[in-house]
Amino acid sequence: MKTLNVILALLVTAGIALGVTELGLRALGFTPTVVNTEFDPELGWRKTPGKTIERSTGEYDVTLTNDGAGLRDDYDALAPAPEGTQRALFLGDSFVVGYTVDREDLFVDQLERALQTEGRPVEIMNAGTQGYSTDQSLRWLELNGKAVAPDLVVYFAYENDIWWNQSPTYLGQDKPLYDSEGLLVERGLAPPPARHWSRRSALGEAWYRLRGAPSVPLITSGEITLSAELSSRLTDPPPAVLEAETRTRALIAAMSARCEALGARFAVCPIPSKTQASAPPAVAGAPLDPARPHALFIEAARATGAMVFDPLVAIESFAAEAPPYYRRDFHLNADGNVALAVSLHGALEGAKLLPPLGEGASQTLPTGPVKSSGQVPVWVLWYLALTGALGTLYRRTYPDESALVGFGSVAALLAVVFSTGLGVTWLVEALPPQASQLTILGLLLTILTFVLFKLGDRIGTIAELLRSFTLRGHWYLMPLLSVLLSVGSLLVVAASSPLVAPFIYTLF
Amino acid sequence: MNVLGLSFYYHDSAAALVKNGVLVAASAEERFSRKKHDSGFPELAIEFCLKQGGITIHDVDYVVFYEKPFVKFERMLLTAMATFPKSAAVFRESMQRWISDKLWIKSMMSKRLEVPRSKFLFADHHVSHAASSFYTSPFEEAAILTVDGAGEWTTSTMAVGRGNKIEVLKEMRFPHSLGLLYSAFTAYCGFEINEGEYKLMGMHPYGEPKYCDEIYKLLDVAEDGSLWHDMRYFKYHHSTNDTLSPLFEAHFGRPRRDPKHQDTSLDPYYCDMAASIQRVTEEILLKMITHLHEITGLKKLCLAGGVALNSVANYKLMREGPFEDVYIHPAPGDDGCSAGAAYWAYNHLLDQPRGPALEHAYLGSEHGDDSIQSFLEANDIPYRKISDDEEFFDFVARTLESGHVCGWMRGRCEWGPRALGSRSIIADPRRMEMKEKLNSKIKFRESFRPFAPSVIEERADEFFDIPEPERHWPARFMLYVAPVREEKRDVLPAITHEDGSGRLQTVYRQTNPAYHRIIERFGELTDVPVIMNTSFNLKGEPIVESPAHAFNTFSLSGMDFLFMNNFIVEASAKKKIAETTFHLRHDGDSVTQMVS
């Protein structure tokens, strides 16, 4: 029986350890990959109709819902626009689908809302899908273009599309491939292997990657080695990259031809990378030029007679007031999406592609970043709410003490806690983005080490307690014990500090 | 080999030192800290024990805690889970205490005593109780019964002691507890739990046991004396403050007595209730020891645990039970567990041979002539000293005979809750008015509470129904309430309780010659070798320890003389001195706090 108890306790303890690690990884932004796509024999993958997923990292929490047509939009099926309504079809990857923003912040929906508010009979169909390269956007247009009958097609290009345009797979998953003439290479696409259940967790995902999950290859040119997704930044690209660029040009030409066949106008909107938008222009002869992929798309579009909607200037001007990109993630944030929507609005207007303004209507898109000035920060509301709740609790527990002392003590203790939390947050934000996760990890380890140091021989007591509960068959209390011991350990450490101890004693 | 036993963090913290199998020093912390029922770390008591033992902490081989905190913590968690969500408040309160203090007892002791963790041992609460009684008893083998409120899980054990080993045979578990049942009725009758049990016992002769049947409806009592409470009537297992559920009061048809009344009224209903729970307690205890006798076949019995302080029941067990001899440790409550834990480690765990039986309870601190004289002179207190002992004893006896109430401080403090002639207030038991005088002007306590007699062992049987008194060790420690012989009740009106009983102490020349001689001399003068003895303290105050405490209590009360060793201080010398204070126990204690 003792052996069984020990085994069960070890299992429960391991479960707790895994749970804590899982939470830690998620807090650090290592979230498990959640998918809202399914295998498609023509496209490689497509968004599953009606599916909703939540994506959460330290930087954003978004909900992605697919409509009945398998788009992040509001359609039941793929069909032409209603009579009298112009349809713009937006093709592209995660920038278009809005993989890191909610729909209300996504440039596609912002622009559509603005146009409709202006009384213009226009609707925008969002056909973006995460991970799509140019070839998949073209293939989607070939398969569905006739059904949706667009008046305008805008392809949103991003630098990593270039590399994948020469690859028959994307991170191990089959995808359509076009040759350098822009012709589809006919072959059957194989469905990906079933996704292992463990990959629903951050730990499982981390383990999957550690075991050698398909990853982006590295490209070397001279002394420079970099991710293949960024390889078009090389000013002297190797042959494989040149092949990818050639195919990209061919794909844009094919897309242009397809649009012409559908009777739709065609435009390319090259989304600048964060590096391009923030770095100074590369000097002549430099081995890397972050603006090179952007220029390639513009050149390819112009070569086929397509329009170019370049949002670079708008994004750069927004960047002067607020960062348009996330710190760690490479996508546009809400402000960047506003910039893109404003830029597109101007471009559409400039190209005279929009119906006239409705009577009495006016421009509704913001002209700059959406600021939260004038609003009370959330942490202030939390601070006040906690002070009120804990202060009341304290007063009810110790009715004989003055309200001033009770609420004052609680407020002071919470001020210490909040100052520490905000200080750490600001510190992390002040550091380079690449170092932020390591910084948080380092801080956590430092705190843990400090706690262990302060606990001293109490660690032995904790071990004895766990052993006692295990041998007495109460392994199922491990979760409760873990919480109590964690709180107890923090109390012990806090009480050992001459600064914090008075508040701890007051509160407890 | 030196083993230090400790009990603290619950109530009555104490330290005891067993040196090569002999209990050389033991004291409750409250004697030094002046906090009644002090539950804190017994720093001062430890300091005293080491000093008394002539050793330092580094000479201590093992430090033994009287309880297993982890097991108690387990009980707290499981009980809270079983009664959630009703237990939410008690869970929150108890967890605050546990995770901030009680869980880290070993670390705290190691740090404060500067003793490595490897020297600490933990005994079971009820094994500590059992050890305190068996290893200090004169019995080579004996059945052991321990009964109290609650230990870790256990509320009662039946065990056997043989040589230097103790084997637990049976146990009863929380929340089913005879001790807690008695405490519940203590609360119902308007007294403070863990303090008022004495009062309930003192109240019972004023009533009739009319409600026994109603009490039994709250319980299932098996033939072996084991209990099963109907927990619908109680709240102590999930409430922070309340012991009784509304159903309890509805069952009896009367609300609990208002604690504010204290001794201002003796409502017959509550007196009857006190008599009833006393009867039920005695009947259950009798079942327990009868069963214990059946399963062990032994002739000797050792009793321990807080319920063993019920000296009325103890006497009945001795007279009506199946055992030939009964032994009870002078500190059968949780304070005595410190000694028990040390004995358990020394004898049972370390397999060392047993030491001598504990013939007396004078294990506390002592103040010599120099200390007393220095105190008196430093505070400009007029005194005189009769250096010749016989002359001094004659003076004391004559003072008592003339109707004076005297404070008596001499020798080492008593171990346990009873004053046994080292820190006592003494008076003439032949004078009826003494009871009223002591209650109202000196002790300031409930008028119905009785006073105890100290009688020389040689003539105890003459005044009390206690044949062969030398066989009855508990009487040495004032743990029997025996009938005063019919013909002597008029002779001893001040110590004869309502039902004709008296909680006697048999005094031995060998163990306390001075106190014995006072009583003997008083007997020579009056032909009554009995004196009235009550603890040297005021209501709510720990028993005095030092000359300063004694003088302070003397000054605050209506005593006529203070005797400290051979020093005599008269009432005219009374005055306030600043250094001696004591803290009254806080109100609102509950069973929950007692057992968590």
HADDOCK unambig.tbl for C-alpha pairs under 7 A between the chains (distance, minus, plus):
assign (segid A and resid 457 and name CA) (segid B and resid 107 and name CA) 6.36 0.50 0.50
assign (segid A and resid 458 and name CA) (segid B and resid 104 and name CA) 6.62 0.50 0.50
assign (segid A and resid 458 and name CA) (segid B and resid 107 and name CA) 5.89 0.50 0.50
assign (segid A and resid 461 and name CA) (segid B and resid 104 and name CA) 6.80 0.50 0.50
assign (segid A and resid 465 and name CA) (segid B and resid 70 and name CA) 6.13 0.50 0.50
assign (segid A and resid 484 and name CA) (segid B and resid 99 and name CA) 6.82 0.50 0.50
assign (segid A and resid 485 and name CA) (segid B and resid 99 and name CA) 6.90 0.50 0.50
assign (segid A and resid 488 and name CA) (segid B and resid 99 and name CA) 4.59 0.50 0.50
assign (segid A and resid 488 and name CA) (segid B and resid 100 and name CA) 5.77 0.50 0.50
assign (segid A and resid 491 and name CA) (segid B and resid 100 and name CA) 6.44 0.50 0.50
assign (segid A and resid 492 and name CA) (segid B and resid 100 and name CA) 6.42 0.50 0.50
assign (segid A and resid 508 and name CA) (segid B and resid 96 and name CA) 6.99 0.50 0.50
